[in-house]
């Protein structure tokens, strides 16, 4: 069993991941459509390009999420107020 704090972090991570997947799926489908209809590259190469694009986008998304979390923590520490959603 997970501790309540770990479970909360896991849910938050899953939520961020599924938001990314939804956005990335639409973007990748559009890029794949453009690659296959307007260029005459093979489907394997198009798939490889989509995988690389998705990987780079996920790295950028993760970097942005980490920076946002860091700023939230700094802001909370700076204000010296208790987080209203924590149960400590």
Contact map, one row per residue, 1 for C-alpha under 8 A:
1110000000000000000000000000000000000000000000000000000000000000000000000000000000000000
1111011000000000000000000000000000000000000000000000000000000000000000000000000000000000
1111111000000000000000000000000000000000000000000000000000000000000000000000000000000000
0111111100000000000000000000000000000000000000000000000000000000000000000000000000000000
0011111110000000000000000000000000000000000000000000000000000000000000000000000000000000
0111111111000000000000000000000000000000000000000000000000000000000000000000000000000000
0111111111100000000000000000000000000000000000000000000000000000000000000000000000000000
0001111111110000000000000000000000000000000000000000000000000000000000000000000000000000
0000111111111000000000000000000000000000000000000000000000000000000000000000000000000000
0000011111111100000000000000000000000000000000000000000000000000000000000000000000000000
0000001111111110000000000000000000000000000000000000000000000000000000000000000000000000
0000000111111111000000000000000000000000000000000000000000000000000000000000000000000000
0000000011111111100000000000000000000000000000000000000000000000000000000000000000000000
0000000001111111110000000000000000000000000000000000000000000000000000000000000000000000
0000000000111111111000000000000000000000000000000000000000000000000000000000000000000000
0000000000011111111100000000000000000000000000000000000000000000000000000000000000000000
0000000000001111111110000000000000000000000000000000000000000000000000000000000000000000
0000000000000111111111000000000000000000000000000000000000000000000000000000000000000000
0000000000000011111111100000000000000000000000000000000000000000000000000000000000000000
0000000000000001111111110000000000000000000000000000000001001000000000000000000000000000
0000000000000000111111111000000000000000000000000000000000000000000000000000000000000000
0000000000000000011111111100000000000000000000000000000000000000000000000000000000000000
0000000000000000001111111110000000000000000000000000000000000000000000000000000000000000
0000000000000000000111111111000000000000000000000000010010000000000000000000000000000000
0000000000000000000011111111100000000000000000000000000000000000000000000000000000000000
0000000000000000000001111111110000000000000000000000000000000000000000000000000000000000
0000000000000000000000111111111000000000000000000000000000000000000000000000000000000000
0000000000000000000000011111111100000000000000000100010000000000000000000000000000000000
0000000000000000000000001111111110000000000000000000000000000000000000000000000000000000
0000000000000000000000000111111111000000000000000000000000000000000000000000000000000000
0000000000000000000000000011111111100000000000000100000000000000000000000000000000000000
0000000000000000000000000001111111110000000001100100000000000000000000000000000000000000
0000000000000000000000000000111111111000000000000000000000000000000000000000000000000000
0000000000000000000000000000011111111110000000000000000000000000000000000000000000000000
0000000000000000000000000000001111111111100001000000000000000000000000000000000000000000
0000000000000000000000000000000111111111111001000000000000000000000000000000000000000000
0000000000000000000000000000000011111111000000000000000000000000000000000000000000000000
0000000000000000000000000000000001111111000000000000000000000000000000000000000000000000
0000000000000000000000000000000001111111100000000000000000000000000000000000000000000000
0000000000000000000000000000000000111111110000000000000000000000000000000000000000000000
0000000000000000000000000000000000110011111011000000000000000000000000000000000000000000
0000000000000000000000000000000000010001111111000000000000000000000000000000000000000000
0000000000000000000000000000000000010000111111100000000000000000000000000000000000000000
0000000000000000000000000000000000000000011111110000000000000000000000000000000000000000
0000000000000000000000000000000000000000111111111000000000000000000000000000000000000000
0000000000000000000000000000000100110000111111111100000000000000000000000000000000000000
0000000000000000000000000000000100000000001111111110000000000000000000000000000000000000
0000000000000000000000000000000000000000000111111111000000000000000000000000000000000000
0000000000000000000000000000000000000000000011111111100000000000000000000000000000000000
0000000000000000000000000001001100000000000001111111110000000000000000000000000000000000
0000000000000000000000000000000000000000000000111111111000000000000000000000000000000000
0000000000000000000000000000000000000000000000011111111100000000000000000000000000000000
0000000000000000000000000000000000000000000000001111111110000000000000000000000000000000
0000000000000000000000010001000000000000000000000111111111000000000000000000000000000000
0000000000000000000000000000000000000000000000000011111111100000000000000000000000000000
0000000000000000000000000000000000000000000000000001111111110000000000000000000000000000
0000000000000000000000010000000000000000000000000000111111111000000000000000000000000000
0000000000000000000100000000000000000000000000000000011111111100000000000000000000000000
0000000000000000000000000000000000000000000000000000001111111110000000000000000000000000
0000000000000000000000000000000000000000000000000000000111111111000000000000000000000000
0000000000000000000100000000000000000000000000000000000011111111100000000000000000000000
0000000000000000000000000000000000000000000000000000000001111111110000000000000000000000
0000000000000000000000000000000000000000000000000000000000111111111000000000000000000000
0000000000000000000000000000000000000000000000000000000000011111111100000000000000000000
0000000000000000000000000000000000000000000000000000000000001111111110000000000000000000
0000000000000000000000000000000000000000000000000000000000000111111111000000000000000000
0000000000000000000000000000000000000000000000000000000000000011111111100000000000000000
0000000000000000000000000000000000000000000000000000000000000001111111110000000000000000
0000000000000000000000000000000000000000000000000000000000000000111111111000000000000000
0000000000000000000000000000000000000000000000000000000000000000011111111100000000000000
0000000000000000000000000000000000000000000000000000000000000000001111111110000000000000
0000000000000000000000000000000000000000000000000000000000000000000111111111000000000000
0000000000000000000000000000000000000000000000000000000000000000000011111111100000000000
0000000000000000000000000000000000000000000000000000000000000000000001111111110000000000
0000000000000000000000000000000000000000000000000000000000000000000000111111111000000000
0000000000000000000000000000000000000000000000000000000000000000000000011111111111100000
0000000000000000000000000000000000000000000000000000000000000000000000001111111110000000
0000000000000000000000000000000000000000000000000000000000000000000000000111111100000000
0000000000000000000000000000000000000000000000000000000000000000000000000011111110000000
0000000000000000000000000000000000000000000000000000000000000000000000000001111111000000
0000000000000000000000000000000000000000000000000000000000000000000000000001101111100000
0000000000000000000000000000000000000000000000000000000000000000000000000001000111110100
0000000000000000000000000000000000000000000000000000000000000000000000000001000011111100
0000000000000000000000000000000000000000000000000000000000000000000000000000000001111100
0000000000000000000000000000000000000000000000000000000000000000000000000000000000111110
0000000000000000000000000000000000000000000000000000000000000000000000000000000001111111
0000000000000000000000000000000000000000000000000000000000000000000000000000000000001111
0000000000000000000000000000000000000000000000000000000000000000000000000000000000000111
